[in-house]
Each structure stands twice: as structure tokens, then as C-alpha cells.
Amino acid sequence: MELTIENMTCGGCARSVTKAIQSVDPNAVITIDLSARTVKVETAATPSALTKGLEDAGYPATMNPAEALS
């Protein structure tokens, strides 16, 4: 799934986002595009669990519209 995280602006943010995702699914495969402020995640966790974990960490995320339709 692909998520957009508007307030992910630096390497520190990217590390925090990675930790937040791994707190939900330690086995998640995470690819961050800092310039686009997107995160691609291969995970067994539900989208709602991931977005809740990110929101709790201070990084509200929205699903990529194409991902939300699949």
C-alpha cells in the first residue's frame, strides 16, 4: 500500500515514520520517498492499523487514491 504523509519533511521524520510502522508490523517492508512524502509498505497489517500507528506518532497519513480503490 502507498501512503502520503504531508508532514514527513526530513530524515528524522522518515526514521520516526519507519519506527511507527514497525511498531504495528515489525516485518513490514518500507520504502520511503521523502521528496514525494510517500511511503510504500508491504505488510500484513490493515491500512487502518497503520494509519492509526502513524497518527499516534504524530504523522497523519492518507492512502494513495489508487490504493484505496484496490
N, C-alpha and C positions, 0 to 999 in steps of 0.2 A: 504494500500500500504506500501511497505517497501523501505526505502531509506538508502543509505550508505553515511555517512558524514565523510570523512577521517580526517578532522582537528578538530573533536569533541573529545577532549582528557581528559577533566576534568569535574567536577560537574558544574563549571561556564559555560563551553561551553554548557552543557546539558540544563541549565536554559535558556541560550540565544537562543538555538535551539527551546525550548518549546515556548518561547515568540514569536519567528519569525513565527512559525506555527500558534499559536493562533492569531497573527495579521491578518492572512489570513482567518482562521476559528476559531472563539472563542469557538466553540462547539466540536472541534476535540478531539478525544481520542488518547492520545500519550503514547507510551511505548518505552522507550529508553534503549538500551543495550550498555552501554558505552564501555565495553571491546571489543565488536564486531564493535563498531562505527556505529551501525544501529539504525534506528528509524522506528517503526511501527505506522502508522497513520490511524485511521478510520475517514474519513472526507467526506464532500460533495464537497470540493474544488477540482479543477482539479490538476493533477500532475504538469502541467506547472506553475500554480499559486503558488503551494507550493515550487517548486524548485526556482522560482523567488524570493519569500519572503525569503527563506533561503540564496540565493546568495546575496541578498541585505543586509542581516545581517552579511555577511562575512563567511557563511558556505555553500559552493557549495555542492550540493547533486547529487547523481546518483541513478536512480531507480534500484532496485534489478532486474537482468535479467529475472527471472521467473515472476516477477510482470509486467514487460514491455510487456510480451507476452500475458497477460490475458486481 
